[in-house]
Amino acid sequence: MHLKRFQTYMLSFLGMVMFIGCGLITPEPPALSLQRSQAANPSLHPYDARSYSGRLEIFEGTKRVSAIRSAKSNIQRWGFIDSGRLIVVKSSDEEGLAVFELFNVATGVLCDKVLAHNINKERPFWAAQFTD
């Protein structure tokens, strides 16, 4: 009985942490902008990112804000969206299977993930605007 109650509380707590870590993501934000790198428009966000074999470190000036580990070992592209609050990372493996992941910049928490071949024209909005 106590174990069941404990499991319920833990699942509720983890759910809240994931929800808070990702922030409130609306289904289709009206003015979502994408920057391929900080150099594209540095006035929109103060961040820069550096890619290292399967991980991305996000910096504000010289201070490291967060570190992200991508699902695949080869990070192909990345870009900040939602005024720098979120980052989209496209990575692939040796076979070329690509995945898009959405992370919270401040916490490094994974908010969403989709395989590249599952992206249609506008869904999910954050990945569709980032495809070739």
Backbone bond lengths (Angstrom), bond angles and torsions (degrees), N, CA, C in turn:
res aa  C-N    CA-C-N  psi(-1)  N-CA   C-N-CA  omega(-1)  CA-C   N-CA-C  phi
1 M - - - 1.449 - - 1.523 111.01 -
2 H 1.333 117.83 -47.73 1.459 121.31 -179.49 1.518 111.56 -68.38
3 L 1.335 116.70 -35.47 1.467 120.48 179.33 1.520 110.31 -64.82
4 K 1.306 117.55 -41.18 1.465 122.15 179.94 1.529 110.27 -63.39
5 R 1.330 116.70 -43.37 1.462 121.43 179.10 1.533 110.13 -65.09
6 F 1.328 116.84 -41.50 1.458 121.50 178.35 1.529 110.64 -61.63
7 Q 1.329 117.29 -44.08 1.465 121.15 178.93 1.525 110.93 -62.02
8 T 1.314 116.98 -40.37 1.461 121.03 178.93 1.525 110.59 -63.04
9 Y 1.331 117.26 -44.98 1.459 120.65 178.27 1.523 111.68 -63.88
10 M 1.314 117.45 -41.48 1.469 120.94 -179.98 1.520 111.18 -64.43
11 L 1.313 117.51 -43.48 1.464 120.03 178.38 1.529 110.96 -63.83
12 S 1.311 117.26 -39.43 1.466 121.03 177.58 1.520 110.19 -64.07
13 F 1.325 116.52 -44.25 1.457 121.17 179.67 1.525 111.31 -62.41
14 L 1.325 117.89 -46.60 1.464 121.38 179.23 1.512 111.44 -63.05
15 G 1.318 116.98 -38.60 1.463 120.50 176.85 1.513 111.89 -61.67
16 M 1.338 116.63 -41.91 1.464 120.47 179.03 1.525 110.37 -66.45
17 V 1.314 117.89 -40.47 1.466 121.27 -179.94 1.523 110.17 -62.46
18 M 1.324 117.57 -44.71 1.461 121.21 179.01 1.526 110.34 -63.48
19 F 1.329 117.78 -42.54 1.457 122.01 -179.41 1.525 110.85 -63.82
20 I 1.313 116.95 -45.14 1.456 121.48 -179.27 1.522 110.38 -69.41
21 G 1.327 117.34 -39.63 1.461 121.18 -179.16 1.512 112.94 -62.16
22 C 1.312 117.33 -34.24 1.459 120.83 -178.48 1.514 112.25 -87.56
23 G 1.287 117.51 -18.18 1.452 120.44 -176.61 1.515 109.75 77.99
24 L 1.277 115.52 179.09 1.458 119.75 179.07 1.512 108.69 -87.03
25 I 1.313 116.76 112.46 1.454 121.56 -179.80 1.523 107.18 -105.40
26 T 1.305 116.15 116.90 1.454 119.88 179.06 1.518 109.17 -77.86
27 P 1.336 118.41 152.28 1.450 120.75 -178.20 1.525 113.61 -57.36
28 E 1.325 117.60 -41.50 1.452 121.11 178.36 1.515 109.68 -144.86
29 P 1.322 117.21 91.82 1.454 118.78 179.36 1.526 109.83 -66.62
30 P 1.319 118.32 141.40 1.447 121.56 -174.02 1.520 114.64 -66.37
31 A 1.327 118.33 -40.68 1.459 119.31 -174.44 1.516 110.39 -126.67
32 L 1.299 116.72 64.28 1.454 121.34 -178.97 1.518 108.60 -84.85
33 S 1.316 116.88 124.62 1.459 119.47 -178.58 1.519 109.55 -114.80
34 L 1.300 115.89 151.91 1.455 121.94 -177.54 1.514 109.63 -123.82
35 Q 1.318 116.01 129.73 1.449 120.42 174.37 1.518 107.91 -115.93
36 R 1.312 117.67 129.54 1.464 121.82 -178.75 1.535 111.03 -70.32
37 S 1.287 117.67 -29.83 1.456 121.84 175.72 1.519 107.10 -157.76
38 Q 1.308 117.04 173.42 1.452 118.81 -179.24 1.518 110.47 -63.41
39 A 1.308 118.05 -32.83 1.454 121.50 -177.30 1.531 112.17 -63.62
40 A 1.342 117.70 -22.04 1.456 120.92 -178.64 1.529 111.27 -62.14
41 N 1.311 118.47 -42.14 1.452 122.13 177.69 1.531 108.79 -164.58
42 P 1.317 118.44 81.80 1.455 121.68 -174.05 1.524 114.69 -64.94
43 S 1.336 118.50 -16.26 1.459 119.50 -179.30 1.530 112.16 -74.28
44 L 1.336 118.39 -17.66 1.455 121.19 -178.30 1.523 113.17 -80.79
45 H 1.310 117.98 -25.82 1.460 121.29 178.36 1.526 109.19 -157.82
46 P 1.311 117.56 153.35 1.466 120.62 -176.24 1.528 114.06 -92.74
47 Y 1.331 118.75 11.79 1.458 120.66 -169.43 1.519 113.99 -100.88
48 D 1.305 114.02 157.50 1.450 123.69 171.04 1.525 105.90 -138.31
49 A 1.308 117.66 157.43 1.467 120.27 179.62 1.511 109.68 -134.92
50 R 1.316 114.70 148.34 1.471 121.75 178.13 1.520 108.29 -125.67
51 S 1.309 115.02 131.87 1.463 121.42 -176.13 1.521 110.65 -98.89
52 Y 1.331 115.55 134.09 1.460 123.27 176.39 1.523 107.27 -136.62
53 S 1.279 118.83 119.02 1.461 125.73 174.38 1.539 115.42 9.24
54 G 1.312 116.40 82.96 1.454 120.77 175.64 1.515 115.85 84.63
55 R 1.318 118.12 4.14 1.460 119.46 176.51 1.516 109.90 -143.50
56 L 1.299 114.55 157.81 1.455 122.36 -178.39 1.519 107.46 -131.47
57 E 1.317 116.16 129.72 1.465 120.55 176.52 1.519 107.97 -108.96
58 I 1.326 115.83 131.93 1.456 121.79 -177.08 1.524 108.89 -106.29
59 F 1.335 115.11 131.56 1.457 121.82 -176.55 1.519 110.85 -122.86
60 E 1.326 114.70 146.73 1.459 122.37 167.50 1.521 104.66 -115.65
61 G 1.316 115.78 101.68 1.459 120.50 -170.65 1.517 108.57 68.43
62 T 1.328 117.60 -121.17 1.465 121.20 177.96 1.525 112.66 -100.01
63 K 1.335 116.79 -5.05 1.464 121.24 -178.34 1.528 110.70 -87.94
64 R 1.332 116.19 127.22 1.462 120.55 176.79 1.527 109.04 -75.68
65 V 1.325 116.03 124.23 1.462 122.28 -178.26 1.520 110.25 -89.63
66 S 1.322 117.22 -46.25 1.457 120.99 -179.48 1.528 110.21 -160.02
67 A 1.316 114.72 166.28 1.466 121.97 176.32 1.522 107.62 -128.33
68 I 1.314 114.96 138.05 1.458 121.67 -175.64 1.519 108.48 -124.15
69 R 1.324 116.41 136.59 1.462 121.41 174.13 1.512 107.43 -108.27
70 S 1.342 116.22 121.69 1.463 120.58 -178.95 1.530 110.26 -80.51
71 A 1.323 114.91 160.60 1.468 120.93 -178.71 1.529 111.71 -67.71
72 K 1.312 117.16 -32.42 1.467 122.37 -178.79 1.525 108.94 -115.30
73 S 1.323 115.80 160.56 1.467 120.69 -172.14 1.528 114.89 -76.75
74 N 1.329 118.32 -23.36 1.457 121.24 -176.16 1.530 110.44 -107.62
75 I 1.320 116.60 106.03 1.470 120.06 176.85 1.521 107.41 -81.17
76 Q 1.337 115.45 116.91 1.457 120.69 -177.19 1.525 112.44 -90.26
77 R 1.322 116.15 -44.86 1.463 121.31 -178.03 1.518 109.10 -148.21
78 W 1.314 114.84 159.14 1.453 120.82 173.96 1.514 107.64 -154.97
79 G 1.330 116.52 156.21 1.457 120.51 178.16 1.518 111.22 -163.45
80 F 1.324 114.94 146.15 1.462 121.31 178.16 1.525 109.07 -83.23
81 I 1.329 116.27 141.51 1.458 121.40 174.49 1.527 108.61 -133.54
82 D 1.314 115.81 172.12 1.463 121.96 177.82 1.533 111.27 54.20
83 S 1.333 115.65 51.61 1.478 123.08 178.72 1.519 112.83 57.69
84 G 1.320 117.14 30.95 1.455 121.02 176.66 1.514 114.88 87.86
85 R 1.317 118.75 2.79 1.472 120.17 179.61 1.525 112.02 -78.28
86 L 1.318 117.18 -25.56 1.465 122.15 -178.64 1.520 109.67 -127.53
87 I 1.324 115.48 155.85 1.465 120.37 176.20 1.526 108.51 -132.83
88 V 1.334 115.46 136.58 1.460 122.60 176.55 1.520 107.06 -101.59
89 V 1.333 115.79 131.17 1.462 121.19 -179.85 1.523 108.61 -123.24
90 K 1.339 116.33 126.24 1.464 120.91 174.15 1.520 107.13 -106.32
91 S 1.323 115.84 123.19 1.459 120.37 178.77 1.523 109.53 -133.37
92 S 1.330 115.48 159.90 1.468 119.76 179.77 1.526 109.40 -144.27
93 D 1.326 114.77 166.18 1.459 120.12 176.80 1.531 109.50 -104.38
94 E 1.318 116.88 -172.78 1.464 121.99 -177.26 1.530 112.21 -62.23
95 E 1.327 117.32 -30.51 1.460 121.56 -179.69 1.530 112.17 -80.26
96 G 1.319 117.93 -8.47 1.455 121.99 178.92 1.517 114.64 92.29
97 L 1.334 118.29 2.96 1.462 121.31 177.80 1.528 108.44 -69.73
98 A 1.332 116.23 117.16 1.463 121.01 -174.42 1.525 111.11 -103.54
99 V 1.320 114.31 150.05 1.459 121.73 177.58 1.530 108.21 -136.48
100 F 1.337 115.84 141.76 1.452 122.21 174.16 1.520 107.83 -106.00
101 E 1.342 115.90 134.30 1.460 120.85 179.41 1.525 108.91 -128.63
102 L 1.317 115.16 144.71 1.456 122.52 178.81 1.525 107.90 -114.02
103 F 1.332 116.49 123.64 1.455 122.30 -177.99 1.522 110.89 -122.02
104 N 1.332 115.71 149.90 1.446 122.80 170.18 1.527 106.93 -79.08
105 V 1.333 117.24 125.35 1.471 121.37 -175.84 1.526 111.65 -65.45
106 A 1.318 117.84 -44.14 1.465 121.08 -174.94 1.524 113.24 -67.59
107 T 1.343 117.04 -34.82 1.465 119.94 -174.92 1.524 114.08 -108.56
108 G 1.326 117.11 -20.24 1.465 120.33 -175.77 1.520 113.11 78.11
109 V 1.330 117.77 8.58 1.470 122.34 -177.88 1.529 110.02 -76.44
110 L 1.326 115.51 135.01 1.463 121.84 175.51 1.522 108.84 -71.70
111 C 1.333 117.16 123.20 1.462 122.03 -178.83 1.515 112.26 -99.02
112 D 1.333 117.52 -35.08 1.461 120.99 -178.32 1.522 108.12 -160.58
113 K 1.334 114.34 161.58 1.464 119.96 -177.07 1.521 108.07 -154.41
114 V 1.332 117.09 139.75 1.460 121.15 178.60 1.532 109.26 -149.26
115 L 1.328 116.11 139.73 1.465 120.30 174.60 1.516 108.45 -71.02
116 A 1.329 117.00 143.74 1.466 121.43 -175.62 1.522 112.16 -57.34
117 H 1.321 118.33 -38.97 1.465 119.83 -177.79 1.531 112.87 -73.86
118 N 1.322 118.93 -6.78 1.464 122.29 177.57 1.528 113.43 -96.74
119 I 1.323 117.13 2.98 1.461 120.72 -179.22 1.528 108.63 -87.31
120 N 1.343 116.93 125.14 1.449 119.40 171.95 1.523 109.00 -103.40
121 K 1.300 118.35 -174.05 1.464 122.72 -169.89 1.516 115.07 -45.19
122 E 1.314 117.13 -47.85 1.460 119.18 -173.92 1.521 114.18 -127.55
123 R 1.298 118.54 4.54 1.465 121.26 -176.55 1.507 111.40 -123.72
124 P 1.286 120.30 136.23 1.462 124.47 -20.39 1.530 110.21 -67.18
125 F 1.313 116.37 148.68 1.466 121.13 -173.33 1.522 112.72 -57.08
126 W 1.325 117.42 -37.94 1.463 120.38 -175.49 1.522 111.69 -70.24
127 A 1.328 118.56 -29.71 1.461 121.10 179.66 1.518 111.64 -90.50
128 A 1.323 117.29 -35.91 1.468 121.22 -177.24 1.524 111.34 -60.73
129 Q 1.305 118.02 -38.26 1.456 120.00 -179.45 1.527 112.57 -75.18
130 F 1.315 116.67 -8.17 1.456 121.49 -176.04 1.532 113.02 -104.90
131 T 1.330 116.78 -4.91 1.466 120.07 -179.63 1.506 111.07 -77.03
132 D 1.313 116.05 164.45 1.472 121.28 -179.80 1.507 111.49 -73.10
